[in-house]
Amino acid sequence: MPTNSGAPIFCKPQDLHLDEITLVRGGVAVFKALSLHLKESRIGLIGDNGAGKSSLFRLICGLDTPQAGRVTLPHGPNTVGMMFQNPDEQIIFPTVEEELALSLHHLKLSRHDAQACVRDWLAARHLAHWAPRAIGSLSQGQRQHVCWLALMIASHSTLLLDEPFSSLDLPGQALLRRDIAQAKEQIIVSTHVLDHVRHFERVIWLDHGTVRLDGLGADVCGAYEADVALRTA
Ligand SMILES: Nc1ncnc2c1ncn2[C@@H]1O[C@H](COP(=O)(O)OP(=O)(O)OP(=O)(O)O)[C@@H](O)[C@H]1O
């Protein structure tokens, strides 16, 4: 049974390699010979709309296959979990406990036992009342939170979070920031709100499918802000 209580234990981060990736979507080349080595525990992904952030995530988790090049995940694709920009693209079950039970499929439990595990896990996080709730009765932000819970209860090595703060209220954003800080998994966050990644050890600025800048969060976020200020002056 996975837990997230107590002090964070950082396992060895994934060592993801993208080598000379070319990806075409809708007839347009999103990436041409893109190479990245992703090994840090916390990585931010920033850039304008259409820069390629979601496309990069889709490549890493195997939803898209590159036309050329290779994505290498040392521990296999099942160790990568993704939180979609739109929770409705991710959630498939009608209740919270059923949705979270899906994340435990690797334990090969009966449906009854998996849902009991989910209820215990939620109770340990003071969220027992969420278990029976119908997904249809949740707000967009609450559904986004369910998607995050579904990732946390699973046993992935790497979590890809595509604009995970976009629908969350201020308390929800603070709680997610705390969860991200404490999580043992490698986490890559795509966001337009730079303060969520400015403190990260690494931020990658994507610009029309290329890496414009790659380095310390504070440096890369500052450079992107300066560029945006110039372009919008
Ligand atoms: N389903 C699709 N079919 C064809 N082209 C797509 C599709 N989704 C995205 N694209 C194209 O791929 C490029 C990269 O889009 P992507 O969604 O990866 O950008 P993004 O950086 O995540 O943008 P945003 O900040 O708006 O979420 C864009 O040129 C976009 O038009």
The ligand as an ORCA input file, in Angstrom:
! r2SCAN-3c Opt
* xyz 0 1
  N      -4.125     17.382    -31.752
  C      -3.274     18.106    -32.490
  N      -3.232     17.971    -33.818
  C      -2.379     18.686    -34.569
  N      -1.520     19.572    -34.068
  C      -1.514     19.756    -32.760
  C      -2.389     19.047    -31.897
  N      -2.152     19.443    -30.621
  C      -1.175     20.367    -30.718
  N      -0.798     20.556    -31.986
  C       0.240     21.481    -32.463
  O       1.465     21.130    -31.833
  C       2.179     22.315    -31.479
  C       2.539     22.217    -30.001
  O       1.342     22.183    -29.241
  P       1.357     21.832    -27.692
  O      -0.072     21.552    -27.303
  O       2.367     20.817    -27.430
  O       1.820     23.245    -27.092
  P       1.855     23.729    -25.585
  O       3.191     24.345    -25.373
  O       1.460     22.638    -24.676
  O       0.748     24.877    -25.619
  P      -0.230     25.426    -24.461
  O       0.615     26.329    -23.603
  O      -1.255     26.199    -25.250
  O      -0.816     24.268    -23.725
  C       1.293     23.510    -31.828
  O       1.766     24.050    -33.034
  C      -0.071     22.916    -32.028
  O      -0.759     23.607    -33.004
*
